Amino acid sequence: MQAVRWHGVKDIRVENIEEPKALKGKVKIKVEWCGICGSDLHEYAAGPIFIPKDSPHPLTQEKAPIVMGHEFSGQVVEVGEGVTKFKPGDRVVVEPVFACGECTACRQGKYNLCEKMGFLGLAGGGGGFSEYVAADERMVHKIPDTLSFEQGALVEPSAVALYAVRQSQFKVGDRAVVFGAGPIGLLVIEALKASGASRIYAVELSAERRNKAEELGAVGLNPAETDVVSEIRRLTDGGADVVFEVTGVPVVLTQAIQSTKLGGQIMIVSIFEKEAPIHPNLVVMQERNIAGIIGYRDVFPAVINLMNQGYFSAEKLVTKRIGLKDIVEQGFEALLKEKNQVKILVSPNL
């Protein structure tokens, strides 16, 4: 089958590899759509970050080259021995988290914090940028006929956004700021709307992405034209209740802290490629607190239900659809060069 594999920085290749098998406890899925994630882009431009390069991942026993892609939807074509929840023809998405099941975090049910945690499509185990994937039954979720496969490909990134809001100290009626209106930032705006935010501000350089944030109901702020810290403090009478940092840019983290009210919270959602120095007094003197999330846990069903209510709309967020053969130039390179791109979906069927 055709699959996209990471070999190194700026070295992603479309190759022919063996199809996965529906082994015991596995569900074999024909991929329909897979989104290019910010994490994939980090791996392409500056990796390896999550991808095991020099030694095998402890859970998958795989190392580069590995098949990429973890935001995908598809249709079940075969089930392995012992699988009871799925049958061929089921429409599904996959929660692409590998966890050992034995460490302290796993014993507490916090499988996304597993000591050996990895992501399918980043740590091995196959990936959505291919024709077929075989996934553990327990990590597969059905999607209703009312949701398209394109919509299904947005379940995984939407789970990141909803989990970020759920893990924060945000309360109904609060005012929030989202720094960065890329795909995850826009989905955080949607999650905040669903959670009852009274006002949402989106800080974004790209006019196209800022406009998209405004379409979703946020107040857009351009950091190239406005002192966003002063403006947010003015608009919120001293600072926002919760600020979400979704850029991974060091200087933005400082701005996010300064935009938060006394006792407010900064939630870090992004993955940073470089260290981000901050002055502790920015936190201490205002009794602010900083938290972070990685991935998600136990939110896929809630995301699917919200999608059925119209949230996290693919029609509003998907800006390009391409085939596997075009993934480098029309996918990864486009996301690096074209700031009007939001979410690019890839299909092995095009």
Secondary structure per residue as TSV (DSSP state, phi and psi in degrees):
chain	resnum	aa	ss	phi	psi
A	1	M	-	360.0	161.3
A	2	Q	E	-82.6	138.3
A	3	A	E	-152.3	151.6
A	4	V	E	-100.7	121.6
A	5	R	E	-121.0	141.0
A	6	W	E	-86.0	124.1
A	7	H	E	-108.9	-26.7
A	8	G	E	176.0	-178.2
A	9	V	T	-58.8	129.9
A	10	K	T	55.2	24.4
A	11	D	E	-129.9	82.3
A	12	I	E	-117.7	130.6
A	13	R	E	-127.5	142.5
A	14	V	E	-89.3	118.5
A	15	E	E	-132.7	162.2
A	16	N	E	-93.5	121.5
A	17	I	-	-132.4	171.8
A	18	E	-	-72.5	141.7
A	19	E	-	-66.8	143.9
A	20	P	-	-70.8	156.4
A	21	K	-	-106.1	152.6
A	22	A	-	-84.1	78.0
A	23	L	-	-73.7	178.5
A	24	K	T	-54.3	128.5
A	25	G	T	77.1	4.2
A	26	K	E	-106.0	152.5
A	27	V	E	-117.7	121.9
A	28	K	E	-91.3	128.2
A	29	I	E	-123.2	132.5
A	30	K	E	-84.9	117.4
A	31	V	E	-72.0	135.1
A	32	E	E	-101.8	-54.8
A	33	W	E	-140.6	146.4
A	34	C	E	-140.8	129.6
A	35	G	E	-85.8	148.7
A	36	I	-	-84.8	119.0
A	37	C	-	-92.3	158.0
A	38	G	H	-57.7	-33.9
A	39	S	H	-65.0	-39.8
A	40	D	H	-61.1	-41.2
A	41	L	H	-65.4	-39.6
A	42	H	H	-60.1	-43.2
A	43	E	H	-64.4	-40.0
A	44	Y	H	-66.1	-44.4
A	45	A	H	-86.8	-30.3
A	46	A	H	-146.6	13.5
A	47	G	-	-71.1	178.9
A	48	P	-	-83.8	140.8
A	49	I	S	-112.7	-61.1
A	50	F	S	-99.0	-22.6
A	51	I	S	-72.4	127.4
A	52	P	-	-75.8	119.0
A	53	K	-	-105.1	-49.4
A	54	D	S	-91.9	-29.5
A	55	S	S	-136.0	151.8
A	56	P	-	-63.0	149.6
A	57	H	-	-66.9	138.2
A	58	P	T	-62.6	-23.1
A	59	L	T	-99.2	-37.2
A	60	T	T	-92.6	-19.8
A	61	Q	-	60.7	27.9
A	62	E	-	-117.7	154.1
A	63	K	-	-141.1	171.1
A	64	A	S	-53.9	141.9
A	65	P	S	-79.2	138.3
A	66	I	E	-125.9	153.2
A	67	V	E	-74.4	134.7
A	68	M	-	-97.7	171.1
A	69	G	-	105.7	117.5
A	70	H	-	-133.0	1.8
A	71	E	E	-108.1	78.3
A	72	F	E	-136.1	158.4
A	73	S	E	-127.1	162.2
A	74	G	E	-177.8	-168.4
A	75	Q	E	-125.0	134.8
A	76	V	E	-67.5	130.8
A	77	V	E	-114.7	-18.6
A	78	E	E	-163.8	147.8
A	79	V	E	-125.3	147.4
A	80	G	-	-85.3	175.5
A	81	E	T	-57.1	133.6
A	82	G	T	88.4	-9.3
A	83	V	-	-76.4	126.2
A	84	T	-	-121.5	-17.6
A	85	K	S	-88.9	-13.1
A	86	F	-	-133.5	155.9
A	87	K	-	-142.7	159.2
A	88	P	T	-53.8	136.6
A	89	G	T	101.8	-18.0
A	90	D	-	-64.8	141.0
A	91	R	E	-94.7	126.5
A	92	V	E	-142.2	164.3
A	93	V	E	-129.5	163.2
A	94	V	E	-121.1	132.5
A	95	E	-	-85.9	103.4
A	96	P	-	-87.2	49.9
A	97	V	E	-108.6	129.6
A	98	F	E	-99.7	132.2
A	99	A	-	-141.4	150.6
A	100	C	-	-77.4	-26.9
A	101	G	S	80.1	1.2
A	102	E	-	-123.0	-25.6
A	103	C	S	-72.5	176.1
A	104	T	H	-57.8	-46.0
A	105	A	H	-62.1	-45.1
A	106	C	H	-63.7	-39.5
A	107	R	H	-64.9	-25.3
A	108	Q	T	-89.2	2.6
A	109	G	T	83.2	4.6
A	110	K	-	-95.6	65.6
A	111	Y	G	-65.5	-22.5
A	112	N	G	-74.2	-10.0
A	113	L	G	-106.2	12.7
A	114	C	-	-50.3	140.5
A	115	E	T	-59.1	-28.2
A	116	K	T	-111.4	15.7
A	117	M	-	-51.0	141.3
A	118	G	E	-147.8	166.7
A	119	F	E	-113.0	132.5
A	120	L	T	-57.1	129.7
A	121	G	T	94.4	-5.4
A	122	L	T	-132.5	-31.5
A	123	A	S	-110.3	6.3
A	124	G	S	110.7	-167.5
A	125	G	S	79.6	15.1
A	126	G	-	89.6	-173.1
A	127	G	-	-171.7	164.8
A	128	G	S	-76.3	-14.7
A	129	F	S	-85.8	58.9
A	130	S	B	-159.0	175.6
A	131	E	S	-79.5	-33.3
A	132	Y	E	-139.2	151.1
A	133	V	E	-136.6	142.8
A	134	A	E	-113.6	122.0
A	135	A	E	-126.3	155.2
A	136	D	E	-63.0	135.3
A	137	E	G	-51.5	-41.4
A	138	R	G	-68.0	-15.7
A	139	M	G	-103.4	8.4
A	140	V	E	-101.9	139.0
A	141	H	E	-128.0	134.6
A	142	K	E	-74.1	147.2
A	143	I	-	-117.2	145.2
A	144	P	-	-73.2	161.5
A	145	D	T	-62.9	-18.5
A	146	T	T	-74.1	-13.8
A	147	L	S	-106.5	133.8
A	148	S	-	-73.2	163.7
A	149	F	H	-65.0	-32.9
A	150	E	H	-61.4	-44.0
A	151	Q	H	-62.5	-38.5
A	152	G	H	-60.7	-33.1
A	153	A	T	-68.9	-13.0
A	154	L	T	-95.8	-2.4
A	155	V	H	-61.6	-46.2
A	156	E	H	-62.1	-52.6
A	157	P	H	-65.4	-31.3
A	158	S	H	-66.5	-31.8
A	159	A	H	-64.0	-38.2
A	160	V	H	-58.4	-46.7
A	161	A	H	-65.9	-47.3
A	162	L	H	-65.3	-39.8
A	163	Y	H	-63.8	-39.0
A	164	A	H	-60.5	-42.7
A	165	V	H	-70.0	-42.0
A	166	R	H	-62.7	-37.2
A	167	Q	H	-80.9	-12.7
A	168	S	S	-82.2	176.2
A	169	Q	-	-91.6	14.7
A	170	F	-	-57.7	138.8
A	171	K	-	-128.2	155.7
A	172	V	T	-52.8	132.5
A	173	G	T	92.7	-8.3
A	174	D	-	-71.4	162.1
A	175	R	E	-104.4	134.1
A	176	A	E	-130.3	154.9
A	177	V	E	-123.8	139.0
A	178	V	E	-118.1	114.0
A	179	F	E	-89.3	110.3
A	180	G	-	106.2	112.2
A	181	A	-	-109.3	43.1
A	182	G	S	-76.6	-168.0
A	183	P	H	-53.9	-48.9
A	184	I	H	-69.0	-40.3
A	185	G	H	-59.5	-43.2
A	186	L	H	-65.1	-37.5
A	187	L	H	-70.0	-32.6
A	188	V	H	-63.2	-39.4
A	189	I	H	-58.4	-45.0
A	190	E	H	-61.8	-43.0
A	191	A	H	-64.4	-37.5
A	192	L	H	-66.7	-39.6
A	193	K	H	-60.3	-47.1
A	194	A	H	-63.6	-24.7
A	195	S	T	-93.9	-0.3
A	196	G	T	92.6	31.4
A	197	A	-	-66.0	139.9
A	198	S	S	-82.1	-30.8
A	199	R	E	-155.2	137.6
A	200	I	E	-126.0	129.7
A	201	Y	E	-111.4	136.9
A	202	A	E	-119.5	121.6
A	203	V	E	-100.8	117.8
A	204	E	-	-155.9	131.8
A	205	L	S	-71.4	-42.5
A	206	S	-	-68.8	123.1
A	207	A	H	-61.5	-39.9
A	208	E	H	-64.2	-44.5
A	209	R	H	-71.5	-35.5
A	210	R	H	-63.6	-41.6
A	211	N	H	-62.7	-38.2
A	212	K	H	-64.2	-39.5
A	213	A	H	-62.8	-39.0
A	214	E	H	-68.4	-36.1
A	215	E	H	-60.4	-32.2
A	216	L	T	-84.1	-2.5
A	217	G	T	109.9	3.4
A	218	A	-	-88.9	162.1
A	219	V	E	-93.8	117.4
A	220	G	E	-83.3	138.9
A	221	L	E	-128.1	131.5
A	222	N	-	-100.0	111.2
A	223	P	T	-68.1	-12.6
A	224	A	T	-81.0	-18.9
A	225	E	T	-115.6	-14.9
A	226	T	S	-133.3	142.8
A	227	D	-	-74.7	93.0
A	228	V	H	-64.8	-31.8
A	229	V	H	-63.3	-49.8
A	230	S	H	-62.7	-40.6
A	231	E	H	-67.3	-42.3
A	232	I	H	-65.0	-40.8
A	233	R	H	-65.4	-34.8
A	234	R	H	-68.5	-46.8
A	235	L	H	-67.8	-27.6
A	236	T	T	-108.9	8.5
A	237	D	T	58.2	50.0
A	238	G	S	119.8	-9.7
A	239	G	-	135.9	154.0
A	240	A	E	-75.8	157.4
A	241	D	E	-68.2	-46.9
A	242	V	E	-138.2	136.2
A	243	V	E	-120.0	131.8
A	244	F	E	-106.1	121.9
A	245	E	E	-96.3	114.4
A	246	V	-	-131.1	32.4
A	247	T	S	-113.2	-32.9
A	248	G	-	74.7	15.9
A	249	V	-	-101.1	121.8
A	250	P	H	-51.3	-47.5
A	251	V	H	-64.4	-28.1
A	252	V	H	-69.3	-32.2
A	253	L	H	-60.7	-42.0
A	254	T	H	-62.5	-42.8
A	255	Q	H	-61.8	-39.7
A	256	A	H	-62.4	-43.2
A	257	I	H	-62.2	-45.7
A	258	Q	H	-68.2	-18.2
A	259	S	T	-89.4	-0.6
A	260	T	E	-97.1	144.3
A	261	K	E	-71.5	173.1
A	262	L	E	-55.7	126.4
A	263	G	E	73.6	6.9
A	264	G	E	-78.5	-177.9
A	265	Q	E	-129.3	141.5
A	266	I	E	-109.5	120.0
A	267	M	E	-105.4	116.6
A	268	I	E	-89.7	117.7
A	269	V	-	-106.4	-24.8
A	270	S	S	-84.2	164.2
A	271	I	-	-100.7	128.0
A	272	F	-	-95.1	132.8
A	273	E	S	-82.6	-24.6
A	274	K	S	-128.3	162.0
A	275	E	-	-64.8	150.0
A	276	A	-	-124.2	96.1
A	277	P	-	-69.9	133.1
A	278	I	-	-133.8	153.2
A	279	H	-	-88.0	120.0
A	280	P	T	-54.8	-28.6
A	281	N	H	-63.6	-23.8
A	282	L	H	-63.1	-27.6
A	283	V	H	-90.8	-48.8
A	284	V	H	-62.9	-48.8
A	285	M	T	-71.7	-14.3
A	286	Q	T	-116.4	5.8
A	287	E	T	49.4	39.7
A	288	R	-	-80.5	166.9
A	289	N	E	-135.4	149.8
A	290	I	E	-117.4	132.5
A	291	A	E	-134.0	167.6
A	292	G	E	-146.5	161.7
A	293	I	-	-133.6	153.2
A	294	I	-	-127.1	120.9
A	295	G	S	64.0	-122.0
A	296	Y	-	-174.2	166.8
A	297	R	S	-154.3	140.4
A	298	D	S	58.6	34.3
A	299	V	-	-124.0	-6.5
A	300	F	H	-56.5	-46.0
A	301	P	H	-59.8	-38.9
A	302	A	H	-65.8	-39.9
A	303	V	H	-62.2	-45.3
A	304	I	H	-61.9	-39.5
A	305	N	H	-65.2	-41.1
A	306	L	H	-66.0	-37.2
A	307	M	H	-61.3	-36.3
A	308	N	H	-65.3	-20.1
A	309	Q	T	-94.4	0.2
A	310	G	T	104.5	-1.0
A	311	Y	-	-79.7	160.4
A	312	F	S	57.1	46.4
A	313	S	-	-68.1	125.3
A	314	A	H	-64.2	-35.3
A	315	E	H	-59.3	-33.9
A	316	K	H	-85.6	-23.0
A	317	L	H	-110.2	-25.9
A	318	V	E	-82.1	124.0
A	319	T	E	-109.9	-13.5
A	320	K	E	-157.7	146.2
A	321	R	E	-128.1	126.4
A	322	I	E	-136.9	168.6
A	323	G	E	-95.3	168.9
A	324	L	G	-56.2	-40.4
A	325	K	G	-64.2	-21.0
A	326	D	G	-102.2	10.8
A	327	I	I	-65.2	-31.1
A	328	V	I	-74.3	-61.1
A	329	E	I	-72.0	-45.5
A	330	Q	I	-87.2	-11.4
A	331	G	I	-109.0	-82.3
A	332	F	I	-62.3	-47.5
A	333	E	H	-66.5	-36.1
A	334	A	H	-63.2	-40.6
A	335	L	H	-67.4	-31.6
A	336	L	H	-74.3	-33.1
A	337	K	H	-102.8	-28.7
A	338	E	-	-110.0	102.2
A	339	K	T	-74.0	-6.5
A	340	N	T	-81.4	-11.7
A	341	Q	-	-75.7	138.5
A	342	V	-	-112.1	-77.2
A	343	K	E	-121.9	123.4
A	344	I	E	-104.9	126.1
A	345	L	E	-103.0	144.0
A	346	V	E	-121.4	135.5
A	347	S	E	-125.9	136.7
A	348	P	T	-76.4	-4.1
A	349	N	T	-97.7	1.4
A	350	L	-	-95.7	360.0
